[in-house]
């Protein structure tokens, strides 16, 4: 039986940094309030000439170098993003062009913060079926483009960035399995109000727009849902929670991350936390955290990782990975 494994990781954060102290000057908030409720200290903001595809290119090239591979090896690209460069061509194709790759399948999917795990699941299936030998998986966001910077309830949360992994075939399990879910009943708790077929005329007319979130309700559903997701992942793999070496969660809110760690009876020292450095980067947050921990030596080959995510829609998912 063929599996896929993570051969390399990479990430990229824009140079511009906005600290909590910076936000204190523009909205009614404080550094203490932001830290105590979210754990966030700073976020990175894309420059005017940067786009999701350009951020993704940096992360992708770093992941390929980490894997000891080149763009000539890539035969499959999938990008998870909520903030595409354009309506079309899709961001996967735009990334493909930036990398100078031609002909292989390249596409993007949108499941908000769950985008990377969904993309990873798709790429894993292609490698397992023998239809790809070098799959590039990217999570990327330019959330600053759709953030209302006058809304103190949301502007403190979000940032821009990209993370990537390279999957290659393996006779031993790397991506052991993934578990994906969605439930549109919660669509009005976390959303962006305009799209191409719904409200585009208002957006073009200059109507105010920004990410809309019912924070307390999102928190409650996220904690409950992620708890069930942990149980599902452990049960379907027949493993005990204490066998997990590292939890690599979506970096949305430190309180949600701590709740997930408690569910696993896992000390925070075994949880990869980077939310303080980049805020909620949606689809980019898990691969950003993963790459950070791989490069600083915490995550090593042979260790068992649990990745979990929760995002607007609602969507949620997990991946059990032998790194």
Buried (B, 14 or more C-beta within 10 A) or exposed (E): EEBBBBBBBBBBBBEBBBEBEEBBEEBEBEBEBBBEBBBBBBBBBBEEEBBBBBBBBBBBBBBBEBBEBEBEBBBBBBBBBBBBBEEEBBBBBBBBBBBEBEEBBBBBBBBBBBBBBBBBBBBBBBBBEEEBBBBBBBBBBBBBEBBBBEBBBBBBBBBBBBBBBBBBBBEEBBBBBBBBBBEEEBEEBBBBBBEEEEBEEEBEEEEEBBBBBBBEEBBEBBBEBBBEBBEEBBEEBEBEBEEBBBBBBBBBBBBBBBBBBEBBEBEEEEBBBBBBBBBBBBBBBBBBBBBBBBBEEBBEEEBBBBBBBBBBBBBBBBBBBBB
